Amino acid sequence: MKLSLPEDVQLLSTTRSFLERGTQKLLIAGEWVEALDGLTFPTYNPATGEPLAEVALAGEADVDRAVQAARSAFEAGSWSRLSGEERGSLLWKLSDLLEDHADELAELETLDNGKPLRVTRHGDLPQAVKHLRYYAGLAGKIEGKTIPVSFSNQFVYTLREPMGVVGLIIPWNFPLLMAIWKLAPALAAGNTTILKPAEETPLSALRLGELIQQVGFPEGVVNILTGPGLPTGAAIVSHMGVDKVAFTGSTEVGRQIMKNAALSNLKRVSLELGGKSPNVIFADADLPKAIKGANWAVFSTAGQECVAGSRLFIERPVYDQVLEGLAAEAQRIRVGNGFTPKIHIGPLVSENQLHRVLGYIENGKKSGAQIIAGGERLGDDLAAGYFLSPTIFTHQDDNLPLVQEEIFGPVVAVSAFEDWQELVGRANQTSYGLAAGVWTLDIRKAHRFAQAVRAGTVWINGYGLFDPAAPFGGYKESGFGREMGQEALELYTQTKTVWVGL
Ligand code: ADP
């Protein structure tokens, strides 16, 4: 393994030894095993294009083994029939271990995904810890109801029971955090799980698997399968022994998953999909804050975020002023290797993703949108990686692919609006409905906008905030089901109604 790091950067010895151990294996029934057919695939460092590790590629037979393991663990009751308090206590222990290993996990994440070490260490990792603790606390508080019915001789109550075996399929933009977003509520509720990280970023999930073992979760409760959508993801979705699939990723794959779930055993599905979120700056906003906020809303994580505020609407009287501020801010963003101190954003996750985004930029230029900042792949010492400068387009046509399609890169489509009616119509003119932002000091206008926009989350005078207690999920083709908060537990439990003859 060759690892080019910026000058003066040393990896922790634990990170090195993790990377140097040879092919990474699958976690099935508490054992690390090779794929049955021996296949592997490489994962790359997007900052340098260098391969980081070979990883086992789980085929259908491996998925089958993992489902059997999860099923036996579920039936044995060694997890689902523990008290919620006991399950919570293991989740809490895992959160402590994550905290102890935060430096190492952050390094792995930065190597595999590219985002700055400062972000993985002080953003993703603490969020993951908080998330585990929130659901550790909730594990013992999953309650049914007593229901007054019309029969006086019947006593009726409900139980909220785990679904059984759940498949958790996650993307590459927040690899560890997304794993925890799904594992924490699924495990708190008593399910057994099969986690499939994205093929671009499998490493942090594998290290997480080792920590899970160290905590002492019963074997088979968490199985981890690495591999691409086809065959690994698709085999989980079509397996008759999986009771539910929770997915985060593109709308296109979400559609496929819903179809395959229906064609197999009608397994339950929850989907957190794409977005093309409107972010609105009114003339009466705190403009310096709004400009910084709008800039960060789309360019943080190099735009590789489902909630990216990628359609920016600016009220006409302040349009020129805001645009100028935005361009200046975008030029101040330092793009670079995630291990270089003080950089703001890293590379795109893969060569594929880089070319996809460059394709949108070319298409935008040809279709008459004006580019006012960025738009280029970065060269010099960054030439081997997949780096792109933060890109601002202005346009007059909401129908352009640039304005309608999820790009998942550092590209924002900016336009002016004149009045409320126009704004609301245009903000909602998208098949997505994941998130929205609005900047104004008029509290009535802010709340009116929050009510008018069809999106699962609205940020007023802020953007991109998350907390384990605050539900998150989509309207329209951004999916359904809510992550986080008590609502996430509903995704991983089902209601049983019990009638007692008195
Ligand atoms: P992104 O746009 O973030 O790359 P994708 O929707 O392509 O998202 O992938 C998200 C996750 O879904 C990844 O783990 C990927 O391997 C998985 N995946 C891709 N295709 C399928 C499929 N047909 N069935 C199940 N999982 C899939």
Boltz pocket constraint, residues with backbone or C-beta under 6 A from the ligand:
constraints:
  - pocket:
      binder: B
      contacts: [[A, 169], [A, 170], [A, 171], [A, 172], [A, 196], [A, 197], [A, 198], [A, 199], [A, 227], [A, 228], [A, 229], [A, 230], [A, 232], [A, 233], [A, 234], [A, 235], [A, 237], [A, 248], [A, 249], [A, 250], [A, 251], [A, 253], [A, 254], [A, 256], [A, 257]]
      max_distance: 6.0
